[in-house]
């Protein structure tokens, strides 16, 4: 029913821990695919290409710094059955469409939410129907190491599909999408820490590009 796509990049020392987390999920994960960028970095979009090989109806793509709680996939699947959509670990909800930097609220493991919350896009992991990958690849150009997260939510929005962060109860980390985000996500191997100024600049430009192409944010005023 569910295929998981894991990424091997610079954090290969975390791979065993991540794999054990997936194998011990409360719901059956009967297929695990590996996007191995540890030798030849093909970029962050490559995970979504690997996901096309999945045999199951649902896929969950997970970053290499992300160790999900043992109820994480069950959490996503349960919420999906209540409301179809894209579900992820860390959500970004913008205050306006004017700019990226300093203009959003974070939701998820970094700011626990007691109920499922709609956001503009999600990072760290993505749970959705495999068939929706056709929408993801509806692009003219593909950046190397940024933008895949915003693109997925934007392309799904065109189909009337919203993006959510499922509940992250403050005291029940087994439901969280990332149990060690602070410890692992802020190390020297992160794309945003390797060359932070360049990464931020690219993200800001891609945000503007998506807005200019019609991406509608939750808090964007509706003209009447």
N, C-alpha and C positions, 0 to 999 in steps of 0.2 A: 504493500500500500504506500509506503513512504521510502524514498531514496534520499540519502544524505550525501552532499558533496563537500568534502573537506579540502582545505588549501594547505599545501606545504610550500613555504617560502623561506624566510629567514629564521622562523621560530620552530625549527625541526625538533628542538629539545622539548617542546610542548606537545608534540604530535601524539605520543603514547597516552598521555593524560587525556587529551581530547578524544582519542579513539575509544578509550575505556568509558568515557562519559556517554558516547553515542551507543556503544554496545549495551550499556546498562539502562537505557531509557525505559520508561514505564510502558511505552507502546513499541510494537515490533518495528524495527528498522531492518528490512531484509535486503538492503543494498547500500553499500558505501562506495562511492566513487572518489578518486583522488585527483585533484588538480595540482600537479607537482611542478611548481615554479622555482624549486630550490636550486636548480642548476641554470636553467634558461628562463628568465623571468618574462613570461608572455603577457603580463599585465592583469589587472583586476577583472577585466571583462571575460577573461578566459574561463573562469569558473562557470559562467552562464553558458558557455559553449559546451563544456564538459557535461553540464546538466541535461543537454539535449539527448545524451546517450542513456539517461535513466529509464528504467523499465516500468516505473510506478506512476500512479496518477498524481502524487504529490512529491515535491522536492523541497529540501531544506538545505540551502547553501550557507556555509559557516566560515567566518574569517579564521585565520590561523592564531589569533590571540584570544579566541573565545571558547571558554569551557562552560557549556550549558548545564543548568541544573537537571537532575534526572527526570523531572516532570515537564521539561521545557517543550518538547515536541508534542506531548499530550496537551499541554496548555494551548499551543497554537492550533492543534487539530480541533480541540473542543470549542474554542472561540470561532474558528472558521465555520464550524457546523451551525453556529448561531448567526453568524454574519460573514458571508463570503468576502474575502479580501486578501491583501498581502499583509502578512504578520512578520514583525521583526523585533530585534532585541533592544535597540536604542533608537528612539524616535526624535525627529526634529520637527518642531511646530513653530513656524515663523510668525512674528508679530505683524509683519507687513511684507509686501513684495519689493520693497525699496532696496534692500541690500542683504547680504549674507552675514557678514561679521557682526557679532553682538546683537543679533536681531531674532533670536530664537529661544525657545524653551526646550530643554532636553527631558525626555520621558523614557522610563525603563529602569534598568539596573542602576543607572547613574542618578536617577530621581524617581524612586519607586512610585508606581501608580496603583491605586487600590481597585481600579476598574479598567477594563479595556478602553483605550483612548485612541481616537483618530488623530493621525499626524500627517505631515506633508511628505516625509520620506523616512526610511529606516536604514540603519547600518548594523554591522556585525553579523547578522544572519537574516535570511529571507526565507519564509515558508509560504508556498503558493502552489497552485496547480501547474503541472509541467506544461500543459498546453498553452499557458500564458507566455511561454518563452517566445512564441511567434511574435507577440506584441513587443517584447523587449528588443528584438533585433530589427525593429522597424526604424532604423536610423541610417543616415547617409555617411556618417563618419564615426569612428570609435577612438576616443582618447586611450592612452596607455594605462595610466595608474590613477584615474579619478573619474567620477561622474556616473559610474554604473548604478549607484544607489538612487540618485535623483532621476536618472533615465527610466528605471524600472517603474517607479511610482508615477511618473509623468505619462508613460506609455499606457499603463493600466488605467489611469484616470480617463484617458480618451475612450475607454471601453466601459466607463461607469463603475470601475473597480477602485475602491478606496484602500488606503494604507493604515494599518493599526499597530499599536503595541499592546499585546495582551497584558492582563493584570500582572503586576510585580509586587505582591504583598511584601511590606518591609521586613517581616519576620519569617517568610517562607521562601528561602533562596532556592529550594528545589524547583520552583516554578520559574525562576529567572532565566533569561537567555544568556547571561554571562555572570558567573559566580566570582570571577577573579579579574574583572575588567580593569580595576585600578592597578592591580599588581602587574598584569600582563600587557594591557593596552598602552601603557605609558612608557614602555621600555625603548631602547635605542633602535629597535628594529622596525618601528612604525614608519609607514610611508610619510606621514605628516611630521615626523621628527628627523628624518634623514635630511630633508631639505625643506624646512618648514615654510620659508617665504615663498618658494616656488609652488609648493603644494597648495598653500592658502590662495595664492594668486590664481591658480588654475581653477580651484573650487569656486572662487568668487565669480570668475568669468563664466564658468559653466552654469552657475545659478542664474546669472543674467541672461545667458543664451536660452535656457529653458523657459524663463519668464517671457522673453521676447517671442518664443515660438508657441506660447499659449498655455503654459503650465499655470493652473489656478490654485493658489494657496488657500488654506482653510480660512484664514483671517482677512483675505482680500475682499474689500467692499464690493458688493454686487450693485451694479448700476441699474436703476429702475427708470 
